[in-house]
Amino acid sequence: MIKINRQAISYLDDETGKSTSHYILIASSDNKTTLLSHPNLYLYSNTRSSLKTSDRYSQIISSFYKFLSTHVRFRGLEVAEYHAHVSNKDIIRWQVSRLEKRLNDQSASPSTKTIIEDARILLQLFSWLEEHGYPSDIKISTLQSTINFNKERLLNYIERKANKTLSNKGIRVLDKESRQKNTVTLISKKEIDALINNYNDPVYSAILNFALGTAMRPMEICKFPLYGTGINQHIAPYTDMNKASGIVDYTLVGKRKKTRTIKINVKDIRDLQNSYTQKLYKERAEKYADLYGHPCPLSILFLNEKGVPVTEKMISQRTNYAKKQSKKAFPDFRDTSVFYSTRKWWPTKFLINFHKGDILTKSADFLYAACSQAIMDQMGHDDISTTYKHYIDMARVMVHYQGWGYQEFSEPVQTVAEFIESYPGNT
């Protein structure tokens, strides 16, 4: 079997003039090393805006190429030619092989959902190659590479091929275990406070609080400026803003380079100034200037204790450490509570504000256009139907089981942090 190495690289992109980072794939066998140019071009084109995305996509492509190298049809081919000979059946066989291994290992992962989603990402690769003049035997339009794993005949076939006693565990049972393991509920106030108190740099506490109030992703919040320009020229530290209260718009470039405009409560910008901008920014900006040889750009707000701009990866690493420390003092801290969990409070609060006394009635099941658009804009989601049902259910649980009366519903001017403080289940 050919070995596929993944390597993260960073360089100054001549095309964009910006610093660029993404993964590349390098194949090695029989003392021969091959740079996989076609997948690497795709990774550059489609994942350079997020190293995390590049990491995931490169893992999927690497896994698929390793699988191909074990089959007779590909053994006589150079690994650099694989892309031209792949068919939809090869992707299906790869999916089935992953499910067989999962059954043999009696593991709940990768889930069926993950296996199907990974196949879709492979289809994106071959669709991109075809668009750029690199054809294969993949038929993109038919989308036949996503298996219906619910078909009883296929399930029985895979279980037989796995050739192992399953201890009464079938594929559906393993999928159920996977869903239970990955169920994410609202992060509690105690868990939020535990994380905040265990970051060893207060900039991350400020970032977590700001993420809680805005529902921005880590990659988006890292780009929030000290002073905005153009359409965001009204964005500034709280004391420098013309609007001292209410809600302001902020336009950002999010996942897959899509532009959207979100709503930010000015109180959150005030709290950000009090906890970070006023106390720490000036000293850290001076460290930035010493480190890089030029003043810190006004487009950069969040700097760590060394004056280095905070990145998505840094947030992840520091949060993982804070989580480990939190568990020592707070054993009930859940594994499912992570930085990303902060995003769930904004839509939950929004839906309670939107529906008010009707939140527990069937009328709240109806997806209002204005409501769905607001959530899509704030969260950056393309498909809102499933997301909406998830948050409606969560909002109902909060209201029903905590015994909130109609008069206790929060007002829109309230920040998410103030909303959480008023929620009985978080005391």
Phi and psi in degrees as a GROMACS rama.xvg file:
@    title "Ramachandran Plot"
@    xaxis  label "Phi"
@    yaxis  label "Psi"
@TYPE xy
-72.7393  141.272  ILE-2
-93.5756  131.166  LYS-3
-112.651  116.349  ILE-4
-97.8124  138.902  ASN-5
-108.505  136.72  ARG-6
-140.149  129.381  GLN-7
-83.4607  131.979  ALA-8
-126.753  150.682  ILE-9
-133.547  138.705  SER-10
-163.981  168.307  TYR-11
-86.7153  115.523  LEU-12
-76.5995  118.434  ASP-13
-62.8772  -31.0433  ASP-14
-70.4953  -42.6545  GLU-15
-103.197  -18.5348  THR-16
75.3889  13.0303  GLY-17
-116.852  158.278  LYS-18
-68.6363  130.888  SER-19
-127.051  140.337  THR-20
-135.189  135.816  SER-21
-166.467  170.796  HIS-22
-90.9713  151.869  TYR-23
-127.142  158.983  ILE-24
-112.651  132.73  LEU-25
-128.311  122.423  ILE-26
-95.8903  143.584  ALA-27
-140.433  137.165  SER-28
-166.303  140.89  SER-29
49.9081  48.8934  ASP-30
61.1344  20.7441  ASN-31
-118.533  132.818  LYS-32
-114.948  131.75  THR-33
-128.312  126.445  THR-34
-81.6136  121.262  LEU-35
-80.5945  84.614  LEU-36
-59.2395  -44.5353  SER-37
-66.828  -50.9775  HIS-38
-60.9577  -34.8409  PRO-39
-67.5781  -36.2977  ASN-40
-63.8998  -38.8041  LEU-41
-65.4585  -45.0501  TYR-42
-61.584  -38.9719  LEU-43
-64.672  -46.9304  TYR-44
-69.2027  -35.9501  SER-45
-111.949  -11.9841  ASN-46
-128.638  5.6381  THR-47
-71.7575  -12.6487  ARG-48
-79.9656  -13.329  SER-49
-148.069  114.16  SER-50
-65.8999  -30.0728  LEU-51
-64.4226  -44.4709  LYS-52
-64.6039  -42.183  THR-53
-61.6121  -38.677  SER-54
-60.974  -48.0083  ASP-55
-64.8585  -48.8558  ARG-56
-62.5081  -39.9947  TYR-57
-66.8839  -34.2601  SER-58
-63.4609  -43.192  GLN-59
-64.2487  -47.3352  ILE-60
-64.6011  -41.0003  ILE-61
-60.5235  -45.5243  SER-62
-59.995  -42.6545  SER-63
-66.6313  -42.891  PHE-64
-65.0593  -38.1375  TYR-65
-61.8266  -42.4008  LYS-66
-61.7642  -44.893  PHE-67
-59.8879  -37.37  LEU-68
-65.477  -16.0401  SER-69
-87.952  -6.37138  THR-70
-100.17  142.748  HIS-71
-55.0416  -41.8428  VAL-72
-60.6345  -24.9746  ARG-73
-102.949  -8.47158  PHE-74
-66.2189  -27.3124  ARG-75
-89.9664  3.29288  GLY-76
-104.19  151.128  LEU-77
-71.4746  141.038  GLU-78
-60.2866  -29.1893  VAL-79
-68.1349  -13.4161  ALA-80
-99.9277  -3.66258  GLU-81
-52.9759  -43.1982  TYR-82
-58.2032  -28.5302  HIS-83
-80.8447  -12.2151  ALA-84
-115.978  -0.151247  HIS-85
-74.4195  139.917  VAL-86
-121.214  170.226  SER-87
-59.4008  -35.284  ASN-88
-63.4059  -32.5575  LYS-89
-64.9857  -38.9218  ASP-90
-67.9248  -39.4427  ILE-91
-62.8168  -44.7312  ILE-92
-61.3639  -37.8131  ARG-93
-63.8855  -42.3419  TRP-94
-62.0746  -45.6414  GLN-95
-62.3527  -40.7302  VAL-96
-63.053  -35.4823  SER-97
-69.2793  -37.3086  ARG-98
-70.0992  -37.4277  LEU-99
-60.5658  -45.9759  GLU-100
-63.2015  -38.8142  LYS-101
-62.6178  -40.2698  ARG-102
-67.7941  -42.7038  LEU-103
-61.5084  -37.3566  ASN-104
-82.6756  -7.83878  ASP-105
53.2321  44.6683  GLN-106
-107.099  153.419  SER-107
-88.1839  -3.83268  ALA-108
-134.807  152.526  SER-109
-73.0317  143.771  PRO-110
-68.7813  163.105  SER-111
-58.7198  -39.6512  THR-112
-59.5975  -42.9653  LYS-113
-65.7314  -42.9064  THR-114
-60.2595  -42.4509  ILE-115
-68.7511  -42.5005  ILE-116
-64.4446  -39.2013  GLU-117
-62.4166  -36.3139  ASP-118
-65.8275  -36.2886  ALA-119
-64.1386  -36.9926  ARG-120
-66.151  -38.4483  ILE-121
-62.3613  -39.8696  LEU-122
-61.5164  -36.249  LEU-123
-63.0618  -40.3788  GLN-124
-58.8334  -50.6794  LEU-125
-73.0686  -28.1676  PHE-126
-65.7616  -42.5699  SER-127
-64.6215  -42.4638  TRP-128
-61.035  -42.6245  LEU-129
-63.4725  -41.5421  GLU-130
-62.9352  -27.1249  GLU-131
-104.061  20.5553  HIS-132
85.5133  19.968  GLY-133
-118.433  81.7979  TYR-134
-72.1308  158.699  PRO-135
-143.691  -172.127  SER-136
-91.3657  9.22428  ASP-137
-75.3251  130.847  ILE-138
-101.772  96.8119  LYS-139
-67.1969  -40.3346  ILE-140
-63.9815  -29.4656  SER-141
-82.334  -21.2217  THR-142
51.4968  38.7472  LEU-143
-80.0567  1.20909  GLN-144
-90.9819  5.42164  SER-145
-107.558  110.85  THR-146
-77.6233  144.154  ILE-147
-87.4299  91.6446  ASN-148
-73.039  -0.221216  PHE-149
-88.0096  -7.01874  ASN-150
-69.2229  123.926  LYS-151
-58.3921  -38.5935  GLU-152
-62.1722  -43.328  ARG-153
-68.4088  -40.0515  LEU-154
-60.8656  -44.6757  LEU-155
-63.6888  -39.4974  ASN-156
-62.395  -45.9557  TYR-157
-66.3969  -40.4733  ILE-158
-63.7355  -38.8233  GLU-159
-66.5081  -41.269  ARG-160
-69.1884  -30.4259  LYS-161
-63.486  -28.6843  ALA-162
54.3331  51.8032  ASN-163
-151.512  144.836  LYS-164
-65.9316  127.584  THR-165
-97.5711  9.29167  LEU-166
49.4834  43.7404  SER-167
63.175  18.5411  ASN-168
-106.406  115.432  LYS-169
-100.697  -176.537  GLY-170
-62.0951  -41.0929  ILE-171
-65.0842  -35.8524  ARG-172
-64.9025  -43.6282  VAL-173
-63.919  -37.9544  LEU-174
-64.5514  -38.1229  ASP-175
-63.9382  -41.1951  LYS-176
-60.9893  -41.7008  GLU-177
-62.7246  -43.0282  SER-178
-64.7603  -41.0301  ARG-179
-63.7523  -38.761  GLN-180
-65.7962  -34.4926  LYS-181
-100.256  8.01198  ASN-182
-63.2628  126.049  THR-183
-114.56  122.808  VAL-184
-106.432  179.809  THR-185
-64.4472  132.455  LEU-186
-68.8843  133.026  ILE-187
-81.7399  164.866  SER-188
-61.6325  -38.8996  LYS-189
-63.2  -38.8329  LYS-190
-70.2911  -39.2501  GLU-191
-61.5977  -47.5042  ILE-192
-62.3357  -37.2394  ASP-193
-64.1094  -44.2337  ALA-194
-62.2995  -48.5046  LEU-195
-56.9664  -41.3541  ILE-196
-76.8323  -13.3553  ASN-197
-110.806  2.63027  ASN-198
-71.7509  133.407  TYR-199
-88.5007  6.84999  ASN-200
-139.259  120.423  ASP-201
-62.2964  -14.5175  PRO-202
-62.4276  -33.0482  VAL-203
-74.127  -31.1125  TYR-204
-65.4316  -41.9341  SER-205
-64.2712  -40.8121  ALA-206
-64.7788  -42.9837  ILE-207
-62.3898  -43.6522  LEU-208
-63.0403  -39.5375  ASN-209
-68.9481  -37.6468  PHE-210
-64.623  -37.3555  ALA-211
-60.5496  -39.8313  LEU-212
-83.3172  -18.8103  GLY-213
-115.626  -17.2202  THR-214
65.2491  19.2953  ALA-215
-74.2802  147.931  MET-216
-72.749  157.645  ARG-217
-53.9468  -42.9584  PRO-218
-64.1306  -28.5802  MET-219
-81.2489  -40.3418  GLU-220
-70.2193  -28.0778  ILE-221
-64.7437  -23.0554  CYS-222
-95.1546  3.32034  LYS-223
-67.5946  129.886  PHE-224
-89.0418  162.594  PRO-225
-70.0115  -48.9493  LEU-226
-129.222  128.398  TYR-227
-82.1554  164.986  GLY-228
-130.058  166.523  THR-229
58.3808  -126.936  GLY-230
-64.3599  -19.419  ILE-231
-104.039  20.8217  ASN-232
-66.1725  -15.1277  GLN-233
-80.4933  -11.0445  HIS-234
-78.2937  125.808  ILE-235
-162.303  170.696  ALA-236
-54.7719  150.611  PRO-237
-50.6827  -46.4418  TYR-238
-69.6179  -16.4327  THR-239
-97.7684  -2.13849  ASP-240
-84.1282  142.562  MET-241
-69.5358  -35.8029  ASN-242
-96.0214  110.561  LYS-243
-91.4001  -0.902328  ALA-244
-152.537  168.916  SER-245
89.6228  -150.785  GLY-246
-119.585  138.915  ILE-247
-122.162  153.479  VAL-248
-87.0063  145.91  ASP-249
-139.415  123.648  TYR-250
-98.9249  128.987  THR-251
-133.681  164.035  LEU-252
-106.249  114.305  VAL-253
-103.827  -146.947  GLY-254
-60.8209  140.344  LYS-255
58.2581  27.8978  ARG-256
59.9456  29.111  LYS-257
-89.419  134.122  LYS-258
-89.8358  135.673  THR-259
-149.097  160.52  ARG-260
-113.894  125.924  THR-261
-111.97  168.46  ILE-262
-104.406  132.209  LYS-263
-123.633  127.451  ILE-264
-71.3087  127.23  ASN-265
-60.1906  -27.9106  VAL-266
-60.2928  -32.9559  LYS-267
-68.6149  -35.0166  ASP-268
-69.6579  -36.2535  ILE-269
-61.7979  -46.7107  ARG-270
-65.5884  -34.7282  ASP-271
-64.2764  -40.6858  LEU-272
-64.3796  -43.9774  GLN-273
-65.5736  -35.735  ASN-274
-90.8497  -25.6627  SER-275
-134.948  -58.1202  TYR-276
-58.5974  -47.2501  THR-277
-72.2766  -35.0556  GLN-278
-87.6361  -38.5568  LYS-279
-119.252  -24.964  LEU-280
-61.0437  -47.4715  TYR-281
-56.9756  -49.2505  LYS-282
-62.4645  -39.2151  GLU-283
-73.4766  -32.6681  ARG-284
-65.5298  -35.3825  ALA-285
-66.2599  -39.1174  GLU-286
-65.66  -36.9153  LYS-287
-59.7724  -46.6977  TYR-288
-61.9928  -42.0518  ALA-289
-64.5805  -37.0894  ASP-290
-75.5674  -41.6255  LEU-291
-105.275  -8.9308  TYR-292
81.585  13.3276  GLY-293
-156.22  157.054  HIS-294
-58.6907  150.946  PRO-295
-67.7571  126.61  CYS-296
-61.3148  147.944  PRO-297
-68.1318  -11.9174  LEU-298
-79.5877  -7.02052  SER-299
-112.765  124.987  ILE-300
-109.772  -49.3561  LEU-301
-88.9093  115.864  PHE-302
-125.099  142.543  LEU-303
-81.4727  -174.607  ASN-304
-64.881  -16.3938  GLU-305
-97.1666  -2.15847  LYS-306
88.9894  13.209  GLY-307
-91.1035  133.383  VAL-308
-58.0274  133.833  PRO-309
-71.6576  135.372  VAL-310
-115.562  168.79  THR-311
-58.5876  -41.5202  GLU-312
-64.4418  -39.5726  LYS-313
-64.5022  -40.2035  MET-314
-60.646  -44.3281  ILE-315
-61.8808  -46.3887  SER-316
-64.7332  -46.3928  GLN-317
-67.6247  -34.5978  ARG-318
-69.8051  -39.1042  THR-319
-60.4483  -41.2812  ASN-320
-66.2572  -45.3994  TYR-321
-62.2745  -34.7252  ALA-322
-66.695  -42.3037  LYS-323
-62.0202  -41.7557  LYS-324
-68.1491  -36.2846  GLN-325
-63.7476  -38.9117  SER-326
-64.9284  -27.9568  LYS-327
-66.9481  -40.7775  LYS-328
-92.4262  -20.1195  ALA-329
-134.843  81.7279  PHE-330
-58.2737  -22.4777  PRO-331
-80.9813  -0.0060965  ASP-332
-61.3671  124.36  PHE-333
-85.5444  146.424  ARG-334
-63.2007  -28.9878  ASP-335
-77.3215  -10.9829  THR-336
-87.3174  108.586  SER-337
-130.164  177.777  VAL-338
-56.3224  -41.005  PHE-339
-62.0091  -22.0832  TYR-340
-63.3709  -20.4703  SER-341
-62.2185  -27.1752  THR-342
-66.541  -20.0813  ARG-343
-77.8452  -19.9153  LYS-344
-73.4454  -37.0415  TRP-345
-59.7096  -53.6408  TRP-346
-65.8718  -30.4624  PRO-347
-65.3445  -47.213  THR-348
-62.7882  -42.4169  LYS-349
-60.1541  -43.8535  PHE-350
-67.7597  -36.1432  LEU-351
-66.2985  -41.5926  ILE-352
-63.3631  -40.6651  ASN-353
-69.4103  -47.5405  PHE-354
-90.1357  -23.4103  HIS-355
48.3623  -123.392  LYS-356
-66.5499  -12.6754  GLY-357
-90.588  2.54095  ASP-358
-60.6899  -29.7939  ILE-359
-92.7779  1.05175  LEU-360
-100.377  168.147  THR-361
-66.8978  -22.091  LYS-362
-61.5942  -25.3712  SER-363
-72.9582  -14.4186  ALA-364
-72.2487  -22.6526  ASP-365
-72.8849  129.805  PHE-366
-85.7564  94.9625  LEU-367
-67.4451  139.248  TYR-368
-59.74  -45.7741  ALA-369
-64.7078  -39.7577  ALA-370
-66.2834  -47.8463  CYS-371
-64.2981  -39.1701  SER-372
-64.9424  -39.8975  GLN-373
-62.1667  -43.5128  ALA-374
-68.2479  -41.545  ILE-375
-61.1319  -42.1728  MET-376
-65.597  -46.2488  ASP-377
-69.1751  -41.3584  GLN-378
-89.3687  -22.5712  MET-379
77.9835  30.573  GLY-380
-96.1651  142.492  HIS-381
-86.093  -43.0739  ASP-382
-107.887  116.625  ASP-383
-98.7651  -17.6648  ILE-384
-58.904  -51.9066  SER-385
-66.8626  -42.182  THR-386
-61.1845  -42.1379  THR-387
-60.6461  -47.5145  TYR-388
-61.1189  -38.9795  LYS-389
-60.3103  -47.4381  HIS-390
-75.4011  -31.5506  TYR-391
-61.6009  -46.2478  ILE-392
-60.53  -41.8821  ASP-393
-65.645  -41.6075  MET-394
-64.1961  -39.3737  ALA-395
-65.6199  -39.2479  ARG-396
-60.5456  -44.8036  VAL-397
-59.3826  -47.7812  MET-398
-71.5004  -46.2049  VAL-399
-70.4274  -49.9669  HIS-400
-81.5772  -16.5011  TYR-401
-97.4546  -1.76481  GLN-402
69.5941  29.7751  GLY-403
-68.8179  136.651  TRP-404
-91.6267  167.663  GLY-405
-57.0945  -40.9585  TYR-406
-67.8811  -12.5516  GLN-407
-92.865  -2.33101  GLU-408
-64.8526  139.572  PHE-409
-73.6795  161.737  SER-410
-94.4659  153.659  GLU-411
-59.3219  -28.8917  PRO-412
-71.9649  -11.7582  VAL-413
-72.8612  137.619  GLN-414
-75.6052  165.178  THR-415
-62.3148  -38.6392  VAL-416
-62.3807  -42.0846  ALA-417
-66.9112  -36.7017  GLU-418
-61.6077  -45.2402  PHE-419
-63.7967  -38.3223  ILE-420
-61.1598  -34.4967  GLU-421
-85.6351  -6.71479  SER-422
-81.8893  116.796  TYR-423
-55.0369  -31.9691  PRO-424
-73.0661  -4.32302  GLY-425
-111.249  11.5307  ASN-426
